Amino acid sequence: MERADYFIRRFLLVIPTFIGITFTCFLLIQFVPGGPVEQAMLRMKGGVDGAQGSVAANAASISEEQRKEIEAHFGFDQPFFKRYMNWLIRDRIGLSMESYSFPNKNAWQLISERFPVSLIFGVTGFFLTYLVCIPLGIMKALHHNKSFDMVSSVVVFAGYAMPVFAFGMVLKMVLCGTVDGLFDVFPMAGFTSDHFDTLSLPMKIKDIFMHMFLPVVCYMVGHFAVLTLLMKNSLLEQISRDYMRCVLAKGAGFSRAVWLHALRNSLIPIATGFGSVLSMMFAGSVIIEQVFEIPGMGRLSLEAIVGRDYPVFMGILSLTSLLGLLGNILSDFCYVIIDPRINFKKS
């Protein structure tokens, strides 16, 4: 009963938290220079005489009436609170607003086009990371301070020390044929080939696999060290607990004690990352998608920020924030599954 009440409260808290996040971000972008009004004035000036100057210099040649028309077009002639409420309710958290950078397309249309790419990329990277790091962390814990632990630590930290974008560029140079004499195994960029629609189903799967292999490797390397060491240290801590000595004293073998008792408890800290799959599979990775030119949510968010495309940026922000909040609740639910002793009674 306490657990049900707890989760109900957590779901109810999503609403004010979501409003607080979006309200703060909506307020901040009002003060960012080079917004849609300034961008429109710059284009008007460029369309008249082709001049290339600053926004401030171009604004001087535009009349006050023209400026007010531009502000009215983008809704900046209304009070801030009214604009926010329109964005929240009328425009459905901005998803029905037309993009500033992509004519005749609203934020939801752009997001839905990029969503399948980020879904495949995010889910694959997330589960492969856990699939590799958890067994590796277990093996490092069981072979603590031995040769396997030392060698694997060198490999893990070497990959973690290299920035993801640098590691991705090195992989492209070595394995994508950008340098003469090196391997030309994987495609350089994109999510699919130009002739993807003409391929058979097995060849389409292979084509997507070849395009996603290097980006997923980069994603895994970026999370490798933290998750692996977290798993190792958590298992070592559980092995040193009193209940493990009690289990061993009763005649159970060390392997049985580890796999049936210590392992389950050591997974509790790992469960904190389970909820992040919701936001991660949606937003993707900005840096990795930019390096490999993957048309996913991460790259779309970067394009929206650079181009001051507020409807698209706020649409992505609101959805990822909502999924992040729901992901935290999912993490708590995973806690309950892994450790039934957890209760949510008020202190």
C-alpha positions in Angstrom: 0.0 0.0 0.0 2.9 2.3 0.9 4.5 1.6 -2.5 1.3 2.4 -4.4 0.9 5.7 -2.6 4.5 6.6 -3.2 4.2 6.0 -7.0 1.0 7.9 -7.1 2.7 10.9 -5.5 5.6 10.6 -7.8 3.3 10.7 -10.9 1.5 13.7 -9.5 4.8 15.5 -8.9 5.6 15.1 -12.6 3.1 17.9 -13.5 4.5 20.8 -11.4 8.1 19.7 -12.1 7.5 19.6 -15.8 5.9 23.1 -15.7 8.8 24.4 -13.7 11.4 23.1 -16.2 9.6 24.3 -19.3 8.7 27.7 -17.7 12.3 28.3 -16.8 13.6 27.4 -20.2 10.9 29.4 -21.9 11.9 32.4 -19.9 15.6 32.0 -20.6 15.2 31.8 -24.4 13.5 35.2 -24.4 16.8 36.8 -23.5 19.0 34.9 -25.9 20.3 37.2 -28.7 19.6 36.5 -32.3 16.1 35.2 -31.8 13.4 34.7 -34.5 12.6 38.5 -34.7 16.3 39.4 -35.2 16.7 36.6 -37.7 13.7 37.7 -39.7 15.1 41.3 -39.8 18.4 40.1 -40.9 16.8 38.1 -43.8 14.8 41.1 -44.8 17.9 43.3 -45.0 19.7 40.6 -46.9 16.8 40.2 -49.3 16.8 44.0 -50.1 20.4 44.6 -51.0 22.3 41.4 -50.2 24.2 43.1 -47.4 26.0 40.9 -44.9 26.2 42.8 -41.5 25.3 42.4 -37.9 21.7 42.1 -36.6 22.0 45.5 -34.9 23.2 47.3 -38.1 20.4 45.7 -40.1 17.7 46.6 -37.5 18.4 50.3 -38.0 17.2 50.2 -41.6 13.8 48.6 -40.6 11.0 50.8 -39.6 9.2 50.4 -36.2 6.0 49.3 -38.0 7.9 46.5 -39.8 9.4 45.4 -36.5 6.1 45.3 -34.8 4.6 43.2 -37.6 7.5 40.7 -37.3 7.0 40.6 -33.5 3.2 40.0 -34.0 4.0 37.2 -36.5 6.0 35.3 -34.0 3.7 36.2 -31.1 6.3 38.4 -29.3 3.8 41.3 -29.1 1.9 39.4 -26.3 2.8 39.3 -22.6 5.3 36.6 -21.6 2.9 34.7 -19.4 0.3 34.6 -22.1 2.8 33.3 -24.6 3.8 30.6 -22.3 0.2 29.5 -21.6 -0.4 29.5 -25.4 2.6 27.3 -25.9 1.6 25.0 -23.1 -2.1 24.5 -23.9 -3.0 25.9 -27.3 0.1 24.7 -29.1 0.3 21.5 -27.1 3.7 22.1 -25.5 4.9 23.6 -28.8 4.5 20.5 -30.8 1.9 22.0 -33.1 3.9 25.2 -33.7 5.4 25.7 -37.2 9.1 25.5 -37.3 11.1 28.7 -38.1 13.7 26.8 -40.0 11.7 24.2 -41.9 8.7 25.8 -43.7 5.3 24.0 -43.7 6.4 21.6 -40.9 5.5 21.8 -37.3 7.7 20.6 -34.4 6.0 17.3 -34.0 6.4 16.4 -37.7 10.1 17.0 -37.5 10.5 15.1 -34.2 8.5 12.1 -35.5 10.7 11.9 -38.6 13.8 11.7 -36.5 12.4 9.6 -33.7 12.8 6.1 -35.3 16.5 6.8 -35.9 17.1 7.8 -32.3 15.0 4.9 -31.0 17.1 2.3 -32.8 20.3 4.1 -31.9 19.5 4.8 -28.2 17.9 1.4 -27.4 20.7 -0.5 -29.1 23.5 1.5 -27.4 21.8 1.3 -24.0 21.2 -2.4 -23.9 24.6 -3.3 -25.5 26.3 -1.1 -22.9 24.6 -2.9 -20.0 25.0 -6.3 -21.7 28.8 -5.8 -21.9 29.6 -3.7 -18.8 27.7 -5.8 -16.2 29.4 -9.1 -17.0 32.7 -7.3 -17.4 32.3 -5.6 -14.0 31.4 -9.0 -12.4 34.5 -10.6 -13.9 36.7 -7.8 -12.7 35.3 -8.1 -9.2 35.8 -11.9 -9.1 39.4 -11.4 -10.4 40.2 -8.3 -8.3 43.9 -7.3 -8.5 44.6 -10.1 -10.9 45.9 -9.9 -14.5 42.5 -9.7 -16.1 41.4 -6.9 -13.8 44.6 -4.9 -14.5 44.5 -5.3 -18.3 40.8 -4.6 -18.6 41.2 -1.5 -16.5 43.8 -0.1 -18.8 41.6 -0.7 -21.8 38.5 0.7 -20.1 40.2 3.9 -18.9 42.0 4.4 -22.2 38.7 4.4 -24.0 37.1 6.6 -21.4 39.9 9.2 -21.5 39.5 9.8 -25.2 36.7 12.3 -26.0 33.9 10.7 -27.9 34.1 13.0 -30.9 37.8 12.4 -31.2 37.4 8.6 -30.9 34.6 8.8 -33.6 36.8 10.7 -36.0 39.7 8.3 -35.5 37.3 5.4 -36.2 36.1 7.1 -39.4 39.7 7.7 -40.6 40.8 4.1 -39.9 37.7 2.1 -40.9 35.8 4.3 -43.4 38.5 4.7 -46.0 39.2 8.4 -45.5 42.9 7.8 -45.4 44.6 6.0 -48.2 45.9 2.6 -47.3 43.6 2.0 -44.4 40.5 -0.1 -44.2 37.3 0.9 -46.0 34.8 -1.3 -44.1 32.0 1.0 -42.8 30.1 3.9 -44.4 31.3 7.3 -43.4 28.0 9.0 -42.5 24.2 8.7 -42.4 21.8 6.1 -41.1 21.0 4.4 -44.4 22.5 4.2 -47.9 21.1 6.2 -50.8 19.7 3.1 -52.4 18.2 1.8 -49.2 14.6 1.6 -50.6 15.7 -0.8 -53.4 17.3 -3.3 -51.0 15.7 -6.5 -49.7 14.8 -6.9 -46.0 18.0 -8.8 -45.1 20.1 -6.2 -46.9 18.3 -3.3 -45.3 19.1 -4.8 -41.9 22.7 -5.2 -42.9 22.8 -1.7 -44.2 21.5 -0.2 -41.0 23.9 -2.4 -39.0 26.9 -1.2 -41.0 25.8 2.5 -40.5 25.2 2.1 -36.8 28.2 0.0 -35.8 30.7 2.8 -35.3 28.3 5.3 -33.6 27.1 2.6 -31.1 30.8 1.7 -30.3 31.4 5.4 -29.6 28.4 5.5 -27.4 29.4 2.5 -25.4 33.0 3.7 -24.9 31.6 7.0 -23.4 29.7 5.0 -20.7 32.1 2.1 -20.3 34.3 3.0 -17.4 31.6 4.4 -15.1 29.2 1.5 -15.4 31.9 -1.2 -15.4 33.5 0.2 -12.2 30.2 0.8 -10.6 29.3 -2.9 -11.1 32.7 -4.1 -9.9 32.7 -1.9 -6.7 29.1 -2.7 -5.9 29.8 -6.5 -6.1 33.0 -6.2 -4.1 31.1 -4.3 -1.4 28.4 -7.0 -1.2 31.0 -9.8 -1.1 32.6 -8.2 2.0 29.2 -7.9 3.8 28.4 -10.0 7.0 25.6 -11.9 5.3 28.1 -13.3 2.8 30.3 -14.7 5.5 27.2 -16.2 7.1 26.2 -17.9 3.8 29.7 -19.3 3.4 29.8 -20.4 7.1 26.6 -22.5 6.4 28.4 -24.5 3.8 27.5 -22.7 0.6 30.2 -22.5 -2.1 31.7 -19.1 -3.0 30.2 -19.1 -6.5 26.7 -20.0 -5.2 26.9 -17.3 -2.6 27.9 -14.7 -5.2 25.4 -15.6 -7.9 22.4 -16.2 -5.7 23.0 -13.6 -3.0 25.6 -10.9 -3.6 24.8 -10.3 -7.3 21.2 -9.3 -6.8 22.0 -6.8 -4.2 24.9 -5.4 -6.2 22.5 -4.6 -9.1 20.6 -2.0 -7.0 23.0 0.9 -7.9 22.9 -0.2 -11.5 19.2 0.2 -11.6 19.6 4.0 -11.4 20.4 4.1 -15.0 17.5 2.0 -16.2 15.1 5.0 -16.3 17.5 7.0 -18.5 16.7 4.8 -21.5 13.5 6.7 -22.0 15.1 10.1 -22.5 18.3 8.6 -24.0 16.6 6.7 -26.8 14.6 9.8 -27.7 17.2 12.5 -27.5 20.1 10.4 -28.8 23.7 11.8 -28.5 24.3 15.2 -30.0 28.1 14.8 -30.5 27.9 11.3 -31.9 25.1 12.1 -34.3 27.0 15.2 -35.5 30.2 13.3 -36.1 28.6 10.6 -38.1 25.9 12.8 -39.6 23.1 10.7 -38.3 19.7 12.4 -38.8 18.4 11.7 -35.3 17.0 13.7 -32.4 20.3 14.8 -31.1 21.3 16.5 -34.3 17.9 18.0 -34.7 18.2 19.6 -31.3 21.6 21.1 -32.2 20.2 22.5 -35.4 17.3 24.0 -33.6 19.7 25.7 -31.0 22.0 27.0 -33.6 19.2 28.2 -35.9 17.2 29.7 -33.0 14.3 27.4 -33.9 12.5 27.8 -30.6 9.4 25.7 -31.4 11.5 22.7 -32.3 14.0 23.2 -29.4 11.2 23.6 -26.8 9.3 20.6 -28.3 12.4 18.4 -27.9 13.1 19.8 -24.5 9.6 19.3 -23.2 9.4 15.7 -24.4 12.9 14.7 -23.2 12.1 16.3 -19.8 8.8 14.4 -19.5 10.5 11.2 -20.4 13.3 11.9 -18.0 10.9 12.4 -15.1 9.0 9.2 -16.0 12.4 7.5 -16.3 13.2 8.4 -12.7 10.0 6.7 -11.6 11.0 3.7 -13.7 14.3 3.5 -11.8 12.4 3.5 -8.5 10.2 0.6 -9.8 13.4 -1.3 -10.8 14.6 -0.8 -7.2 11.5 -2.5 -5.9 11.9 -5.4 -8.3 15.5 -6.0 -7.5 15.2 -5.5 -3.7 11.8 -6.3 -2.2 13.0 -5.0 1.2 12.7 -1.4 0.0 9.7 0.4 1.4 8.5 4.0 1.0 7.1 4.7 4.5 7.4 8.3 5.6 10.0 8.9 8.3 
